Amino acid sequence: MKISLNQTNFFDRTDFNGNVYVKAEDGKGFSALLVNCITSHYKTKLKNATRTYLVIEGAGTFTINDKTETANPGDMFIISDGDIYEYYGQMKLFEFNVPGTNSSNEEKL
């Protein structure tokens, strides 16, 4: 199965936006997104899932459970169930979630 960018659903949350390639509701057992971080992603607690971010372009920082790391192309960040995280910078990220997630798997802090 191939999914082209023009087949995705665009979303916009002001500080970040992107395209949803596979939604949690699709029943695939995962979700996949392309995320454009314009300035930041609000502090969030992840629930009942594992989320990974692969930095494709740009640079910034990720803070996971109060530990801040620089983010550069090729870096991957793994957010586990119960982790609290946020990120800053201007970056293009690939996000992959197992199982598939949506806002019901997040607690905005």
Residue pairs with C-beta under 8 A, 6 or more apart in sequence:
3 21
3 22
5 19
5 34
8 19
8 20
8 21
8 34
9 19
9 20
9 23
10 17
10 18
10 19
10 20
11 17
11 18
11 19
11 20
14 38
15 37
15 38
15 39
15 40
15 41
15 42
16 35
16 36
16 37
16 38
16 39
16 40
16 41
17 35
17 36
17 38
18 33
18 34
18 35
18 36
18 95
19 33
19 34
20 31
20 32
20 33
21 32
21 33
21 34
22 28
22 30
22 31
22 32
22 100
23 31
23 100
23 102
24 31
24 97
24 99
24 100
24 101
24 102
24 105
25 100
25 102
26 100
28 100
29 98
29 99
29 100
30 96
30 97
30 98
30 99
30 100
31 95
31 96
31 97
31 100
31 101
31 102
32 94
32 95
32 96
32 97
33 94
33 95
34 92
34 93
34 94
34 95
35 53
35 92
35 93
35 94
35 95
36 91
36 92
36 93
37 58
37 60
37 87
37 88
37 89
37 90
37 91
37 92
37 93
38 90
39 88
39 90
40 86
40 87
40 88
40 89
41 86
41 87
41 88
42 86
42 108
42 109
43 84
43 85
43 86
43 108
43 109
44 84
44 85
44 86
44 106
44 107
44 108
44 109
45 82
45 83
45 84
45 106
45 107
45 109
46 79
46 80
46 81
46 82
46 83
46 84
46 85
46 101
46 105
46 106
47 81
47 82
47 105
47 106
47 107
48 81
48 99
48 105
49 81
49 97
49 98
49 99
49 100
49 101
49 105
50 78
50 79
50 80
50 81
50 97
50 98
51 78
51 79
51 95
51 96
51 97
51 101
52 76
52 77
52 78
52 79
52 95
52 96
52 97
53 62
53 76
53 77
53 79
53 87
53 93
53 94
53 95
54 74
54 75
54 76
54 93
54 94
54 96
55 71
55 72
55 73
55 74
55 75
55 76
55 77
55 91
55 92
55 93
56 73
56 91
56 92
56 93
56 94
57 73
57 91
57 92
58 73
58 89
58 90
58 91
58 92
59 70
59 71
59 72
59 73
59 89
59 90
59 91
60 70
60 71
60 87
60 88
60 89
60 90
60 91
61 68
61 69
61 70
61 71
61 87
61 88
61 89
62 68
62 69
62 71
62 77
62 85
62 86
62 87
63 69
63 85
63 86
63 87
64 77
64 79
64 83
64 84
64 85
65 83
65 84
65 85
66 84
69 75
69 77
71 77
71 87
71 89
71 91
77 85
77 87
79 85
84 109
97 105
